[in-house]
C-alpha cells in the first residue's frame, strides 16, 4: 500500500523503536483496519486576514470508527503553515487530535 500525505511535512512522520519508514509501514501501517470519518462541523480562521496563505487554524469535529468498532466522537485542531518551497501550498505544522 502506498501512503502519500501531501499536506503533511515529511519530517513530521514519527518513527519509533529504531524502525525506518518502510519497516514501520510494513509492520504497523499496512495492518491497521480502515478508518471512517463522519465530519459534523469544521471552522477555519486565518492568522492574517489580509493573506490567507500566511497560515490558518482548522478545527474539525465529528465521529470516526476503526474497522468494525463503534463510532467515537472526535475533535481535531490543525495549524496550517505556508510551505517555504511552494508559496501557494499549505502543510500541517501542528496536529492535535482527541476523542471527546
C-alpha positions in Angstrom: 0.0 0.0 0.0 1.4 3.4 -0.9 0.9 6.1 1.7 1.0 9.6 0.3 0.3 12.5 2.7 0.8 15.6 0.5 -0.3 18.1 3.2 2.0 16.8 6.0 5.6 17.7 6.2 7.7 14.6 5.6 9.8 15.2 8.7 6.7 15.1 10.9 6.4 11.3 10.3 7.1 9.7 13.6 9.2 6.6 13.7 9.7 4.6 16.9 12.0 1.9 18.3 14.6 2.3 15.6 12.3 1.5 12.7 12.8 3.2 9.4 9.7 4.4 7.4 9.4 1.3 5.2 9.7 -1.1 8.1 7.2 0.9 10.1 4.8 0.9 7.2 5.2 -2.9 6.6 4.9 -3.9 10.3 2.3 -1.4 11.5 0.5 0.8 8.9 -0.4 -1.9 6.5 -2.0 -4.0 9.3 -4.3 -1.2 10.6 -8.0 -1.5 9.9 -9.7 1.1 7.7 -10.8 4.3 9.4 -14.0 6.1 8.5 -14.7 9.7 9.3 -18.1 11.4 9.5 -17.3 15.2 9.8 -20.1 17.1 11.5 -18.6 20.5 11.7 -15.5 22.5 10.7 -14.2 26.0 11.2 -11.2 27.8 9.6 -9.6 31.0 10.7 -6.6 32.7 9.0 -3.7 34.0 11.0 -3.6 37.1 8.8 -6.9 38.3 7.3 -5.0 40.1 4.6 -3.3 37.0 3.3 -4.8 33.5 4.0 -1.6 31.9 2.7 0.3 33.1 5.9 -1.4 30.2 7.7 -4.6 29.2 9.4 -6.2 27.2 12.2 -8.6 24.5 11.1 -10.9 22.8 13.7 -12.8 19.7 12.7 -15.2 17.6 14.8 -17.4 14.5 14.1 -17.4 10.8 14.6 -14.9 8.2 13.4 -14.6 4.4 13.6 -11.7 2.0 13.1 -12.6 -1.2 11.4 -15.9 -2.6 12.8 -15.7 -0.7 16.1 -18.4 1.6 17.3 -18.1 5.3 16.2 -16.5 7.7 18.6 -16.7 11.5 18.7 -13.5 13.3 18.0 -12.1 16.8 17.7 -9.1 17.8 15.7 -7.2 21.1 15.5 -4.7 21.7 12.7 -2.3 24.5 12.3 -1.6 25.0 8.6 1.5 26.9 7.5 2.9 28.0 4.2 5.4 25.6 2.6 8.7 27.5 2.2 9.5 25.9 -1.1 5.9 26.3 -2.6 4.4 29.6 -1.7 0.9 28.6 -2.9 0.6 25.5 -0.8 -0.1 24.9 2.9 1.1 21.9 5.0 0.2 20.7 8.5 2.6 22.3 11.0 0.8 21.0 14.2 -2.0 18.5 14.7 -3.9 17.9 17.9 -6.4 15.0 17.8 -8.6 13.8 20.7 -11.6 11.7 21.4 -14.4 13.5 23.2 
